[in-house]
Structure formats: structure tokens, C-alpha cells
């Protein structure tokens, strides 16, 4: 099943949405890490821990990072 990652900034605007389907939940987690790193928010263990939480979260559940960025995984 392909997935899409949707990221919302703390002010409510959309920061990122996958334009191509992501094949696995692991790919979704890696995409989230790239977004966090590009914004200079999370690296290393903290980023990996959040990526694992996102990977294991149910579809359409929104997880909010400490920075205020919200991440949601949906079916593509």
C-alpha cells in the first residue's frame, strides 16, 4: 500500500506533502526526518525516535513534534 506524508507548520500552513507515493511506512519515517533536518529542527536520536513514532502511528493520526510541526500519514 502506498503512503503520503503531510506536514503542517506550527502556524497551520502546509509545509510538505508527498507528491510521489511512498512504498513503506519506513519510507514515510525517512521523509519526515528529511523535513525535520531541512528545517534544522531534529537530528540524531531525537529525530530517529520521532521517525519511529510516526512509522508506528495509525494512518491519519496526526503526531506533533516538540517544534510544533504536525505530521500525518495517509494512504496515497
N, C-alpha and C positions, 0 to 999 in steps of 0.2 A: 504494500500500500504506500503510495507516495504522500509526502507531507509538505506543509508550508509553514514557515516561521513568520510570525508577525510581531514586530517590536514597536512599542509606543514610548515616546519620550515622556519625561515627567510632566510636561505641560499639556499632554494629551494628543499631540500631533504624531503621525506615524513616522517612525524613523527608518523602518526596514520592513520589506515584505518579500519573501522568496518569489522570484519570477520563474524559476525553473523548479520542478518537483525535486524534493529531497527524498532519496530512496529509503533511508532508515531513520530511526529515532536518533541514532548516534550522529548521523549527518546533521540533524536538526541541532543537537547539542553543540557540535563544532561550529555551526553557523552562528549560534548565539555567542560563543566565545569570541568569534571574529568581530561581532558587533561590539561587545564589551571592550575588546582590545583596541578597536578603532576609535572608540570614544575615550580611551585612556582611563577606563573605569576599573577593570578587574583583570588580573593576570595570575598566573601560578595556581596555587592550591585553592584560593578563594574562587577563582574563575572556574576551575575544574569541578569544584563542589557544586557550584550553581548549575553548570552544564549537566551534571549527573541528576540533579533535582528535576531539571527541565526534561531530560530524556525520559525519566520515570513517571512524570506527571501525566494524568489522564488527558486525552485530547480535549481541546477547547478550554482547559483550565488555564487561567492567567497566573503566572508567577511574577512577582515584583521583586527586582533586585534592590539591595540597600540604596542604590543610587537613584531609585525612582523609575528606572526603565522597566516596562512591563513586557513580558514575553509570553506568547501563546502559540501552541502548535495545533494546526488543523489539518484535516485531510485535504489534499490538493484537488 
